[in-house]
Amino acid sequence: MNTGLRRTAAGAAVLGAVAVAALVPAAAASAMPTDFRCTSAQVTTTLVPGEPGAGQRYAQVKFTAKPGQSCNFQGSLPVSLTGAPGITVTTAADAANAPLVTISDGQSATMLLHWTGIEAPSNQVTPASVTVVAPSTTDPRGISSDPNITLPWSLGAMDDSGQAHDLIVSAVTAA
């Protein structure tokens, strides 16, 4: 091998090592506890009734980080209802530009649910449960969990008519 070729190969090896060294801190930073989305195993989730008014109904899905856990939410999470096929689940406009919410060690975050309940009983339906899909299924330690968080619905009937049949889901906010 001639001297010029050896110098070029040695230079390329040094540049490659520098490039790899520059990437290692970035990869390590992405494993920090607050750089991942919450899994269902990291939080305790409850359905909290809100204050009704003028036919409007509200509840909050409350996420509380378990001891030693830290994770993020951003925007709204996918929600579905069991036993309420006519209800349309929609995302509130506030979810599009929602800030990142981080919770850890017993801190909470909430996601507002809004619907109406003024129709005649023949135009209402009572869901059996609400399911929220967690943003992630694997935490940084590699522990997988079911992404579905299903809670029994104990908040009464929802309007299910041609004029009123929406469950509006807002962005997750710090509690």
Rosetta blueprint (number, residue, H / E / L):
1 M L
2 N L
3 T H
4 G H
5 L H
6 R H
7 R H
8 T H
9 A H
10 A H
11 G H
12 A H
13 A H
14 V H
15 L H
16 G H
17 A H
18 V H
19 A H
20 V H
21 A H
22 A H
23 L H
24 V H
25 P H
26 A H
27 A H
28 A H
29 A H
30 S L
31 A L
32 M L
33 P H
34 T H
35 D H
36 F L
37 R E
38 C L
39 T L
40 S L
41 A L
42 Q L
43 V E
44 T E
45 T E
46 T E
47 L E
48 V E
49 P E
50 G L
51 E L
52 P L
53 G E
54 A L
55 G L
56 Q E
57 R E
58 Y E
59 A E
60 Q E
61 V E
62 K E
63 F E
64 T E
65 A E
66 K L
67 P L
68 G L
69 Q L
70 S E
71 C E
72 N E
73 F E
74 Q L
75 G L
76 S L
77 L L
78 P L
79 V E
80 S E
81 L E
82 T E
83 G L
84 A L
85 P L
86 G L
87 I L
88 T E
89 V E
90 T E
91 T E
92 A L
93 A H
94 D H
95 A H
96 A L
97 N L
98 A L
99 P L
100 L L
101 V E
102 T E
103 I E
104 S E
105 D L
106 G L
107 Q L
108 S E
109 A E
110 T E
111 M E
112 L E
113 L E
114 H E
115 W E
116 T E
117 G L
118 I L
119 E L
120 A L
121 P H
122 S H
123 N H
124 Q E
125 V E
126 T L
127 P L
128 A L
129 S E
130 V E
131 T E
132 V E
133 V E
134 A L
135 P L
136 S L
137 T L
138 T E
139 D L
140 P L
141 R L
142 G L
143 I L
144 S E
145 S L
146 D L
147 P L
148 N E
149 I E
150 T E
151 L E
152 P E
153 W L
154 S L
155 L L
156 G L
157 A L
158 M E
159 D E
160 D L
161 S L
162 G L
163 Q L
164 A L
165 H L
166 D E
167 L E
168 I E
169 V E
170 S E
171 A E
172 V E
173 T E
174 A E
175 A L
